[in-house]
Amino acid sequence: MKASHYVIEDIIKSLEDSDTKEVCKKFAHRYPDDKELIEILTAKSPKAKKIKDKLTELAGKRKFTEGSGGAGLWMTDTRKGSAGSTFR
């Protein structure tokens, strides 16, 4: 399962309050199938600033694709009675 943008924002907040290595280890273990997140969290030189920047970028991508307006939307048209209709 991939971490949502809400989870990624929580990771960023946790990095400000806690030890960087502990936070990275905790969330890498929690989301083993999320390759993008694992790549960021298991970097060879974990500097909090660099990790935060990459996580902020990833959260923006996830917010767009899973939320409002991205390619991950369930339906193409949500107007009532327009199932498959191309009329506007």
TATATA-V494341 format. One record per backbone hydrogen bond with DSSP energy under -1.0 kcal/mol. NH is the residue of the N-H (numbers start at 1). CO is the residue of the C=O. E is the energy in kcal/mol with one decimal. If there is no record, write none. Layout:
nh:NH co:CO e:E
nh:NH co:CO e:E
//
This chain:
nh:8 co:4 e:-2.1
nh:9 co:5 e:-2.1
nh:10 co:6 e:-1.8
nh:11 co:7 e:-2.2
nh:12 co:8 e:-2.0
nh:13 co:9 e:-2.0
nh:14 co:10 e:-2.4
nh:15 co:11 e:-2.1
nh:16 co:12 e:-1.0
nh:17 co:13 e:-1.1
nh:18 co:14 e:-2.6
nh:23 co:19 e:-2.1
nh:24 co:20 e:-2.5
nh:25 co:21 e:-2.3
nh:26 co:22 e:-2.4
nh:27 co:23 e:-2.3
nh:28 co:24 e:-2.1
nh:29 co:25 e:-1.8
nh:30 co:26 e:-1.5
nh:31 co:27 e:-1.8
nh:35 co:33 e:-1.3
nh:38 co:34 e:-2.5
nh:39 co:35 e:-2.2
nh:40 co:36 e:-1.6
nh:41 co:37 e:-2.7
nh:42 co:38 e:-2.2
nh:47 co:45 e:-1.4
nh:51 co:47 e:-2.5
nh:52 co:48 e:-2.6
nh:53 co:49 e:-2.1
nh:54 co:50 e:-2.1
nh:55 co:51 e:-2.6
nh:56 co:52 e:-2.4
nh:57 co:53 e:-1.8
nh:58 co:54 e:-2.3
nh:59 co:55 e:-2.7
nh:60 co:56 e:-1.8
nh:61 co:57 e:-1.9
nh:62 co:58 e:-2.6
nh:63 co:59 e:-2.6
nh:64 co:60 e:-1.8
nh:65 co:61 e:-2.5
nh:66 co:62 e:-2.5
nh:67 co:63 e:-1.1
nh:82 co:79 e:-1.5
nh:85 co:82 e:-1.7
//
